[in-house]
Amino acid sequence: MRYLISLLFFVLCPRLLLAAPVIFPSLSGAPDARTLVVYSSLDEPLAKPMILGFQKANPDVAVRYEDMLTGEIYDRIVKETDAGLKTADFAFSSAMDLQVKLSNDGYAQRSDLPMSGRWPAWANWRNTAYALTFEPAVFVYHKPSFTKEAPPSTRAEFVAYLKRQGADVFGRIGTYDIERSGVGFLFMARDQEQFGDIWDVIQAMGAAGVKLYSTSQAILERVADGRFVLGYNILGSYAADWAARHPDVGIVLPKDYTVVMSRIGLVPQASASPDLGRRYLEFFMSKEGQTIMARQLQIPAVSPEVAGENTANTMQEMLGAQLRPVPVSPGLMVYLDQVKRSRLIARWNEVLRLH
């Protein structure tokens, strides 16, 4: 009986099976230290340098860090708020559409901060939702497979390469499964807006036996060991991390246009300690916080102040107008409409099979 009760408990309460929150005690050691609660889709080991940097500047604050999937962040904030409960003090997520929906639907509060006026207009939605990273969608390639020719640098070159190589690269191309990968869907939706011939690209990948995955790692590890020759629309921050540790992984920022996504931070409306949430957001936007992001997390930052450390500035100098940041605006919510989402996915699946 006890076993059945325990089993039923975990079935009804699946969140308890997920990773437990990580507690960072205050540096001051004060027994009455206040606690900042963070819901985030960034893996805790990656987030640690930012948390420790924040605590160094705020030694009187403890941090409760809850690492969860992007959909869980959205669902939990909505459910807790609607139930009249307190929720996170700060939410940080790569699901741009869901973060903007929280802001648009009244689940985020306004945060007027010292950097608000200087933040790029595309990266700030009414001082409630802020883009805090600058992450391009890139081509990744297996360097030893391109000793005799340069890797594709545009989508037209990518299609031409696939057609030219034919059987030699069949089954050796990877990209995101847009049905299972939120960032993959975001990149595909943006491609459709930016590039009139995008379905030629998808059809060429289908003819080349493209393999679909829900994570960046699954694609990058196959490029690193040579099972794949190319990966399309891979999140640049993960690609850069792999390239730094795996010398056979190369990166190309597409020269026709490069979509740039961002992780968005906000202070929920039902925060128990909104002042702490704003303090953490302010640190994220500060020169120190953005430098930690660029240097230690290897994620390009947005801040106009972080010149020497910021890969985003280098990319801007190299590509200029070819960079297409996804604006933080209600336009992101278009593909949350299930009918539109289903249509895009249906066409994707149909074109992949037309070969």
C-alpha positions as CSV (number, residue, x, y, z in Angstrom):
1,M,0.0,0.0,0.0
2,R,2.8,2.4,0.9
3,Y,4.4,1.7,-2.5
4,L,1.2,2.4,-4.3
5,I,0.6,5.7,-2.5
6,S,4.2,6.8,-3.2
7,L,3.8,5.8,-6.9
8,L,0.5,7.7,-7.2
9,F,2.1,10.7,-5.5
10,F,4.9,11.0,-8.0
11,V,2.5,10.5,-10.9
12,L,0.3,13.3,-9.7
13,C,3.3,15.5,-8.7
14,P,5.8,15.0,-11.6
15,R,7.7,18.2,-10.8
16,L,9.2,16.4,-7.8
17,L,11.0,14.2,-10.3
18,L,12.8,17.1,-11.9
19,A,16.0,18.6,-10.7
20,A,15.9,20.1,-7.2
21,P,16.5,23.8,-6.8
22,V,20.1,24.8,-6.2
23,I,20.6,27.1,-3.2
24,F,23.4,29.7,-3.2
25,P,23.7,30.9,0.5
26,S,24.4,34.6,1.0
27,L,28.1,35.5,1.1
28,S,27.6,37.4,4.3
29,G,26.3,34.3,6.0
30,A,23.6,36.4,7.7
31,P,20.8,34.1,9.1
32,D,18.1,36.6,8.0
33,A,19.5,37.0,4.5
34,R,16.8,37.6,1.8
35,T,16.4,35.0,-1.0
36,L,16.2,35.8,-4.7
37,V,14.2,33.1,-6.6
38,V,15.2,32.5,-10.2
39,Y,13.4,30.4,-12.8
40,S,15.7,29.8,-15.7
41,S,16.2,27.6,-18.8
42,L,20.0,28.1,-18.6
43,D,21.8,25.1,-17.1
44,E,22.9,25.8,-13.5
45,P,26.6,25.2,-14.2
46,L,26.5,27.9,-16.9
47,A,24.5,30.2,-14.7
48,K,26.8,29.9,-11.7
49,P,29.4,32.6,-12.7
50,M,26.6,35.1,-13.1
51,I,25.0,34.2,-9.8
52,L,28.4,34.4,-8.0
53,G,29.1,37.8,-9.6
54,F,25.7,39.1,-8.5
55,Q,26.3,37.8,-5.0
56,K,29.7,39.4,-4.8
57,A,28.0,42.8,-5.5
58,N,25.1,41.8,-3.2
59,P,26.6,39.7,-0.4
60,D,23.4,40.0,1.7
61,V,21.3,38.0,-0.8
62,A,20.9,34.2,-1.1
63,V,19.8,32.7,-4.5
64,R,17.4,29.9,-5.1
65,Y,18.0,28.7,-8.7
66,E,15.4,26.6,-10.4
67,D,16.6,25.1,-13.7
68,M,13.6,24.1,-15.9
69,L,12.4,23.8,-19.4
70,T,11.1,26.9,-21.1
71,G,7.5,25.7,-21.3
72,E,7.6,24.9,-17.6
73,I,8.8,28.4,-16.7
74,Y,5.8,29.9,-18.5
75,D,3.3,27.4,-17.1
76,R,4.5,27.8,-13.6
77,I,4.5,31.5,-13.5
78,V,1.0,31.6,-15.0
79,K,-0.4,28.9,-12.7
80,E,1.1,30.4,-9.5
81,T,0.0,33.9,-10.4
82,D,-3.5,32.8,-11.3
83,A,-3.7,30.9,-8.0
84,G,-2.9,34.0,-6.1
85,L,0.5,32.6,-5.1
86,K,4.0,34.2,-5.2
87,T,6.3,33.1,-8.1
88,A,9.8,33.8,-9.2
89,D,11.5,37.1,-8.7
90,F,13.3,36.8,-12.0
91,A,12.6,34.6,-15.1
92,F,15.3,34.0,-17.8
93,S,14.3,32.0,-20.8
94,S,15.3,31.3,-24.4
95,A,11.6,30.9,-25.4
96,M,11.3,34.5,-26.7
97,D,7.7,34.0,-27.7
98,L,6.6,32.7,-24.3
99,Q,8.5,35.4,-22.4
100,V,6.9,38.2,-24.5
101,K,3.5,36.5,-23.9
102,L,4.0,36.7,-20.2
103,S,4.8,40.4,-20.6
104,N,1.9,41.1,-23.0
105,D,-0.6,39.2,-20.8
106,G,0.3,41.1,-17.6
107,Y,2.4,38.5,-15.9
108,A,5.5,40.7,-15.9
109,Q,6.0,44.1,-14.2
110,R,7.7,47.2,-15.5
111,S,11.4,47.5,-14.6
112,D,12.8,51.0,-15.1
113,L,16.6,50.6,-14.7
114,P,19.7,52.7,-15.3
115,M,20.4,50.9,-18.6
116,S,16.8,50.9,-19.9
117,G,17.1,54.0,-22.0
118,R,20.4,52.9,-23.6
119,W,19.3,49.3,-24.4
120,P,18.8,48.7,-28.1
121,A,15.1,49.4,-29.1
122,W,14.7,45.9,-30.6
123,A,15.8,44.3,-27.3
124,N,13.4,46.1,-24.9
125,W,9.6,45.7,-24.8
126,R,8.1,48.5,-22.8
127,N,10.7,48.1,-20.0
128,T,9.1,44.7,-19.0
129,A,11.0,42.2,-21.2
130,Y,14.6,42.6,-22.0
131,A,16.8,40.7,-24.5
132,L,20.0,39.9,-22.6
133,T,22.0,37.8,-25.1
134,F,22.8,38.0,-28.8
135,E,22.9,34.5,-30.3
136,P,23.1,33.9,-34.0
137,A,21.9,31.0,-36.0
138,V,24.9,29.6,-37.7
139,F,26.1,26.9,-40.1
140,V,28.5,24.4,-38.4
141,Y,30.8,22.2,-40.4
142,H,33.3,19.4,-40.1
143,K,36.6,21.0,-41.0
144,P,38.4,17.9,-42.3
145,S,35.5,17.5,-44.8
146,F,36.3,20.9,-46.4
147,T,40.0,20.8,-47.1
148,K,39.5,21.1,-50.8
149,E,36.7,23.7,-50.8
150,A,35.3,26.4,-48.5
151,P,32.1,25.5,-46.6
152,P,28.9,27.2,-47.8
153,S,28.5,30.8,-46.6
154,T,25.0,31.5,-47.9
155,R,21.8,29.5,-48.2
156,A,22.2,29.4,-52.0
157,E,25.7,28.0,-51.6
158,F,24.3,25.5,-49.1
159,V,21.7,24.2,-51.5
160,A,24.3,24.1,-54.4
161,Y,26.7,22.1,-52.2
162,L,24.0,19.5,-51.2
163,K,23.0,19.0,-54.9
164,R,26.6,18.8,-56.0
165,Q,27.7,16.3,-53.4
166,G,24.6,14.1,-53.7
167,A,25.2,10.6,-52.3
168,D,28.5,11.6,-50.6
169,V,26.7,13.7,-48.0
170,F,23.4,11.8,-47.8
171,G,22.4,11.3,-44.2
172,R,25.2,13.6,-43.0
173,I,23.3,16.8,-42.6
174,G,21.6,17.9,-39.3
175,T,19.2,20.5,-38.1
176,Y,16.6,21.0,-35.4
177,D,13.3,19.2,-35.4
178,I,11.0,22.2,-35.4
179,E,8.2,20.1,-33.8
180,R,10.3,19.4,-30.7
181,S,12.8,22.3,-30.5
182,G,11.5,25.7,-29.6
183,V,14.6,27.5,-30.9
184,G,14.5,25.5,-34.1
185,F,10.9,26.5,-34.7
186,L,11.8,30.2,-34.0
187,F,14.6,30.1,-36.5
188,M,12.5,28.4,-39.1
189,A,9.7,30.9,-38.6
190,R,12.2,33.8,-39.0
191,D,13.7,32.1,-42.1
192,Q,10.2,32.1,-43.7
193,E,9.9,35.8,-43.0
194,Q,13.4,36.7,-44.2
195,F,14.0,34.4,-47.2
196,G,11.7,33.9,-50.1
197,D,13.4,30.7,-51.3
198,I,13.6,29.0,-47.9
199,W,11.5,26.1,-49.0
200,D,14.2,25.3,-51.6
201,V,16.6,25.0,-48.7
202,I,14.3,22.7,-46.8
203,Q,13.6,20.6,-49.9
204,A,17.4,20.3,-50.6
205,M,18.0,19.1,-47.0
206,G,15.2,16.6,-47.4
207,A,16.7,15.2,-50.6
208,A,20.0,15.0,-48.7
209,G,18.5,12.8,-46.0
210,V,18.7,15.4,-43.3
211,K,18.6,14.2,-39.7
212,L,16.4,16.1,-37.2
213,Y,17.2,16.6,-33.5
214,S,15.7,18.5,-30.6
215,T,19.1,19.6,-29.1
216,S,22.2,21.4,-30.3
217,Q,24.5,18.9,-28.7
218,A,23.2,15.9,-30.7
219,I,24.1,17.7,-33.9
220,L,27.4,19.2,-32.8
221,E,28.8,15.9,-31.5
222,R,28.1,14.3,-34.9
223,V,29.8,17.2,-36.7
224,A,32.7,17.0,-34.3
225,D,33.4,13.3,-35.0
226,G,32.7,13.5,-38.8
227,R,29.4,11.6,-38.9
228,F,27.9,14.9,-40.2
229,V,29.5,17.3,-42.6
230,L,27.1,20.2,-42.0
231,G,24.6,21.5,-39.5
232,Y,22.0,24.2,-40.4
233,N,20.7,27.0,-38.2
234,I,22.5,25.9,-35.0
235,L,22.4,28.2,-32.0
236,G,25.7,30.0,-32.1
237,S,26.5,30.1,-28.4
238,Y,26.5,26.3,-28.2
239,A,28.4,26.1,-31.5
240,A,31.1,28.4,-30.2
241,D,31.5,26.4,-27.0
242,W,31.9,23.2,-29.0
243,A,34.3,24.8,-31.5
244,A,36.5,26.0,-28.6
245,R,36.7,22.4,-27.3
246,H,36.6,20.5,-30.6
247,P,39.1,21.7,-33.2
248,D,37.3,19.9,-36.1
249,V,34.1,22.0,-35.6
250,G,33.9,25.1,-37.8
251,I,31.4,27.9,-37.7
252,V,30.0,30.1,-40.5
253,L,27.8,33.2,-40.0
254,P,25.6,33.1,-43.2
255,K,26.5,36.1,-45.3
256,D,23.0,36.5,-46.9
257,Y,21.5,37.1,-43.5
258,T,22.0,35.8,-40.0
259,V,19.1,35.4,-37.7
260,V,19.9,36.4,-34.1
261,M,17.8,35.2,-31.2
262,S,18.1,36.3,-27.5
263,R,17.3,35.0,-24.0
264,I,14.9,37.2,-22.3
265,G,14.8,38.3,-18.7
266,L,11.8,39.8,-16.8
267,V,10.5,40.3,-13.3
268,P,7.1,38.5,-12.9
269,Q,4.1,40.5,-11.7
270,A,3.6,38.1,-8.7
271,S,7.2,38.2,-7.6
272,A,7.6,37.9,-3.8
273,S,10.6,40.2,-3.9
274,P,10.4,42.3,-7.1
275,D,13.2,44.6,-5.8
276,L,15.6,41.7,-5.8
277,G,14.4,40.6,-9.2
278,R,15.1,44.1,-10.5
279,R,18.5,44.1,-8.8
280,Y,19.4,40.9,-10.6
281,L,18.1,42.2,-13.9
282,E,20.1,45.3,-13.4
283,F,23.2,43.3,-12.8
284,F,22.5,41.2,-15.9
285,M,22.4,44.5,-17.9
286,S,25.4,46.1,-16.3
287,K,28.8,46.2,-17.8
288,E,30.1,43.7,-15.3
289,G,27.2,41.3,-15.8
290,Q,27.3,41.4,-19.6
291,T,31.1,40.9,-19.5
292,I,30.6,37.8,-17.4
293,M,28.1,36.6,-20.0
294,A,30.5,37.2,-22.9
295,R,33.7,36.0,-21.2
296,Q,32.8,33.2,-18.8
297,L,29.5,31.9,-20.3
298,Q,30.7,32.4,-23.9
299,I,27.3,33.8,-24.8
300,P,27.4,37.1,-26.8
301,A,26.0,40.0,-24.8
302,V,23.7,42.8,-25.9
303,S,25.1,45.7,-23.9
304,P,26.5,48.7,-25.9
305,E,29.0,49.2,-23.1
306,V,30.8,45.8,-23.4
307,A,32.9,46.7,-26.5
308,G,36.1,44.7,-26.0
309,E,34.5,41.6,-24.7
310,N,31.3,41.5,-26.7
311,T,31.2,39.1,-29.7
312,A,28.0,40.9,-30.7
313,N,29.9,44.1,-31.5
314,T,32.4,42.1,-33.6
315,M,29.6,40.5,-35.5
316,Q,28.0,43.9,-36.1
317,E,31.2,45.2,-37.5
318,M,31.6,42.1,-39.8
319,L,28.0,41.7,-41.0
320,G,26.2,44.9,-40.3
321,A,22.7,44.9,-41.8
322,Q,23.0,41.1,-42.6
323,L,22.4,40.5,-38.9
324,R,18.7,40.1,-38.2
325,P,17.9,40.2,-34.5
326,V,14.5,38.9,-33.6
327,P,12.7,41.9,-32.0
328,V,11.3,41.6,-28.5
329,S,7.7,42.5,-29.4
330,P,4.2,41.0,-29.6
331,G,5.1,39.9,-33.2
332,L,6.8,36.9,-31.6
333,M,3.4,35.5,-30.5
334,V,2.2,34.9,-34.0
335,Y,3.4,31.4,-34.0
336,L,1.9,30.6,-30.6
337,D,-1.4,30.5,-32.6
338,Q,-1.8,26.7,-32.9
339,V,-3.4,26.9,-36.4
340,K,-0.5,28.9,-37.8
341,R,2.0,26.8,-36.0
342,S,0.4,23.6,-37.3
343,R,0.4,24.9,-40.8
344,L,4.1,25.8,-40.7
345,I,5.0,22.4,-39.3
346,A,2.8,20.6,-41.8
347,R,4.5,22.4,-44.7
348,W,7.9,21.7,-43.2
349,N,7.1,17.9,-43.1
350,E,5.6,17.9,-46.5
351,V,8.6,19.7,-48.2
352,L,11.2,17.5,-46.4
353,R,9.5,14.4,-48.0
354,L,9.4,15.9,-51.5
355,H,12.5,14.4,-52.9
